[in-house]
């Protein structure tokens, strides 16, 4: 019985390493890759995940530059249009698109304007009244700022944004502002470059 136990122990020693750091046939420690290589391989692709973060940083930089060159001025213009609309009962509904566009004009990169599927005759009437009260001079301001920025050459990407916003300023009813990542499958009518320098 004792001899049989010794044979079983010897057999186990022959096929089992004495510790995790040794191979089955010798005392040379196994390389770390043997145990941790799969972990290193799974961690390396994370460096590629920096691209979305880089795009987000570029959008923030673009929005900050936009604020400095004309975003604040145009946002103030929309707020003024909304405040003027509140002076008369008939034009109070015009304050809603005015304040919405003021927010969008402050931070346009990374957001888009989509057509509202439920828009109908009411939106058409709203756009006509809006054009008479505020749309025409807000669109004119966008065009003027766009031309001024085009003269600087480096401001041409912002010129493109201003011209797109000029069209939106004329007829804002029947449209919604959404994050660009949520606009898939929707009818996009205004889409500023998602990164500065891209058209």
C-alpha positions in Angstrom: 0.0 0.0 0.0 2.9 2.3 0.8 4.7 1.6 -2.4 1.6 2.3 -4.4 1.2 5.7 -2.7 4.8 6.5 -3.5 4.3 5.7 -7.1 1.3 8.0 -7.3 3.2 10.9 -5.7 6.2 10.4 -8.1 3.8 10.4 -11.0 2.2 13.7 -9.9 5.6 15.3 -9.4 6.6 14.3 -13.0 3.6 16.1 -14.6 3.0 19.0 -12.2 5.2 22.1 -11.8 6.5 22.7 -8.3 5.2 26.3 -8.3 3.5 28.7 -10.7 6.8 30.2 -11.8 8.4 26.8 -12.9 7.8 24.8 -16.0 6.8 21.2 -16.0 10.2 19.8 -17.0 12.6 22.1 -15.1 13.3 24.9 -12.7 13.5 27.7 -15.2 10.7 30.2 -14.4 8.2 30.6 -17.1 8.2 34.0 -18.8 5.6 36.5 -17.5 3.9 36.5 -20.9 2.8 33.0 -20.2 0.5 34.1 -17.5 -0.1 37.8 -18.3 0.3 38.0 -22.0 -3.5 37.8 -22.6 -4.0 40.7 -20.2 -1.5 42.9 -22.0 -3.0 42.1 -25.4 -6.5 43.1 -24.2 -5.2 46.4 -22.8 -3.3 47.7 -25.8 -6.3 48.4 -28.0 -7.5 51.0 -25.5 -5.0 53.5 -27.0 -7.3 53.6 -30.1 -10.1 54.7 -27.9 -8.6 58.2 -27.6 -10.0 59.2 -31.0 -13.5 60.0 -29.7 -12.0 62.0 -26.9 -9.8 63.9 -29.4 -12.9 64.7 -31.5 -14.7 66.0 -28.5 -11.7 68.2 -27.5 -11.6 69.6 -31.1 -15.3 70.4 -30.9 -14.8 72.2 -27.6 -11.9 74.2 -29.1 -14.0 75.1 -32.1 -16.9 76.3 -30.0 -14.6 78.4 -27.8 -13.1 80.0 -30.9 -16.6 80.5 -32.3 -17.6 82.3 -29.1 -14.6 84.7 -29.4 -15.1 85.6 -33.0 -18.9 86.0 -33.3 -20.9 83.5 -31.2 -21.6 85.7 -28.3 -22.7 88.7 -30.5 -25.1 86.5 -32.4 -26.5 84.9 -29.3 -27.2 88.3 -27.9 -28.9 89.3 -31.1 -31.2 86.3 -30.8 -31.9 87.1 -27.1 -32.8 90.6 -28.1 -35.2 89.3 -30.8 -36.8 87.0 -28.2 -37.2 89.9 -25.7 -38.8 92.1 -28.3 -41.2 89.3 -29.2 -42.4 89.3 -25.6 -43.5 92.9 -25.8 -46.6 92.1 -27.8 -49.0 89.3 -27.1 -49.2 88.3 -30.8 -45.5 87.8 -31.1 -44.9 86.0 -27.8 -44.6 82.6 -29.6 -41.7 84.0 -31.5 -39.6 84.1 -28.4 -39.4 80.3 -28.3 -37.4 79.8 -31.5 -35.4 83.0 -30.7 -34.1 81.6 -27.4 -33.6 78.2 -28.8 -31.4 79.6 -31.6 -29.6 81.8 -29.1 -28.5 78.6 -27.3 -27.6 76.9 -30.6 -25.6 79.9 -31.8 -23.5 79.8 -28.7 -22.4 76.2 -29.1 -23.1 74.9 -32.7 -20.3 72.4 -33.2 -21.4 68.9 -32.3 -25.1 69.7 -32.7 -27.3 69.7 -35.8 -30.7 71.0 -36.8 -33.3 68.4 -38.0 -36.6 68.8 -39.6 -39.6 68.1 -37.3 -41.8 65.4 -38.9 -44.9 66.8 -37.3 -44.4 70.3 -38.7 -47.4 71.6 -40.7 -49.3 74.7 -41.7 -48.7 76.2 -38.3 -44.9 76.2 -38.8 -45.4 77.9 -42.2 -47.4 80.7 -40.7 -44.9 81.0 -37.8 -42.0 81.3 -40.3 -43.8 84.1 -42.2 -44.4 86.1 -39.0 -40.9 85.4 -37.8 -39.3 86.5 -41.1 -41.1 89.9 -40.8 -40.3 90.5 -37.2 -36.8 89.2 -36.8 -35.7 86.6 -39.4 -34.5 89.0 -42.1 -32.2 91.1 -39.9 -30.8 88.1 -38.0 -30.0 86.4 -41.3 -28.4 89.6 -42.5 -26.2 89.7 -39.4 -25.0 86.1 -40.0 -24.1 87.0 -43.6 -22.2 90.1 -42.5 -20.2 88.2 -39.8 -19.6 85.4 -42.4 -18.1 87.9 -44.9 -15.9 89.5 -42.3 -14.5 86.2 -41.2 -13.9 85.1 -44.8 -11.6 88.1 -45.2 -9.3 86.6 -42.6 -9.0 83.3 -44.6 -8.5 81.3 -41.3 -12.0 82.2 -40.4 -13.5 80.5 -43.5 -14.8 77.5 -41.6 -16.8 79.8 -39.4 -18.1 81.6 -42.5 -19.6 78.3 -43.6 -21.4 78.0 -40.3 -22.7 81.6 -40.5 -24.1 81.1 -43.9 -25.9 77.9 -42.8 -27.3 79.6 -39.8 -28.5 82.5 -42.0 -30.8 80.1 -43.7 -32.0 78.8 -40.4 -32.6 82.3 -39.1 -35.0 82.9 -41.9 -37.3 79.9 -41.2 -36.6 78.3 -37.8 -40.1 76.9 -37.2 -40.6 73.2 -37.8 -37.0 72.4 -36.8 -35.3 70.9 -33.7 -31.7 71.2 -32.4 -30.3 67.8 -31.4 -26.9 66.3 -30.6 -25.2 65.1 -33.8 -24.9 61.5 -32.5 -28.7 61.3 -32.1 -29.5 62.6 -35.6 -29.1 59.3 -37.5 -32.1 58.6 -39.7 -33.5 62.1 -39.4 -33.7 64.9 -42.0 -30.7 67.1 -41.2 -31.1 70.6 -42.5 -28.2 72.4 -40.8 -25.0 70.6 -39.8 -22.0 72.7 -38.9 -18.7 70.9 -39.3 -18.3 68.4 -36.4 -14.7 69.5 -36.1 -13.2 72.9 -36.9 -11.5 73.0 -40.3 -13.8 70.3 -41.8 -16.5 71.4 -44.3 
